[in-house]
């Protein structure tokens, strides 16, 4: 089966629709699927609920989809770098399910493993636990969290082989594997495509069984939010 698509727009066809729950890999602006996000923007698909550690910045990453009002709800851990996010949320125009970062990672991991819910101590006694089931184990209180199983996952990897086996680049791995495994359909944007077998088995970070569509973006912008340098004497 050919998993390689000629463009990000083609890779989205037939799988992404209005109202879908989507997971988007990345941490800050590191390891985000830039071309796929642009293709979602150009598609005009709307009323999306987006699962992502953060919401990009005002003019990059998922911030682009906030500008076009294509996202109606964010399930996120950190939103502090996006003024438009702040404006929409405070105006009641954007829903937010604020989720502790470790809990968000486990929601995706558990979803990918077919586990519908789990218990965690994180958030007990805070607004995070409001309306959720609490249960005591060994004298400690835990809150039940539902797992996440999005219709579509959009992720970024460094290299894919033609079977969809992936290798990520250093910290750009971040939320990408968990997001990939959780999605019913996983679309991956990569910088290089190689023949099946060219990635050594021990270097495969995510098996191709989780990957349904691949699109090449050989020259991503790779913008970062802040660059901090120290003086060198």
FENTA-V55077 format. One record per helix or strand of 2 or more residues. SS is the DSSP state (h for helix, s for strand). FROM is the first residue (numbers start at 1). TO is the last residue. If there is no record, write none. Layout:
ss->(SS | SS)
from->(FROM | FROM)
to->(TO | TO)
//
This chain:
ss->(s | h | s | h | s | h | s | h | s | h | s | h | s | s | s | s | h | h | s | h | h | s)
from->(4 | 8 | 21 | 34 | 48 | 63 | 71 | 83 | 95 | 101 | 117 | 127 | 134 | 140 | 152 | 166 | 170 | 176 | 185 | 201 | 208 | 213)
to->(5 | 12 | 24 | 43 | 51 | 67 | 76 | 90 | 98 | 112 | 120 | 129 | 137 | 146 | 161 | 167 | 173 | 182 | 194 | 203 | 210 | 216)
//
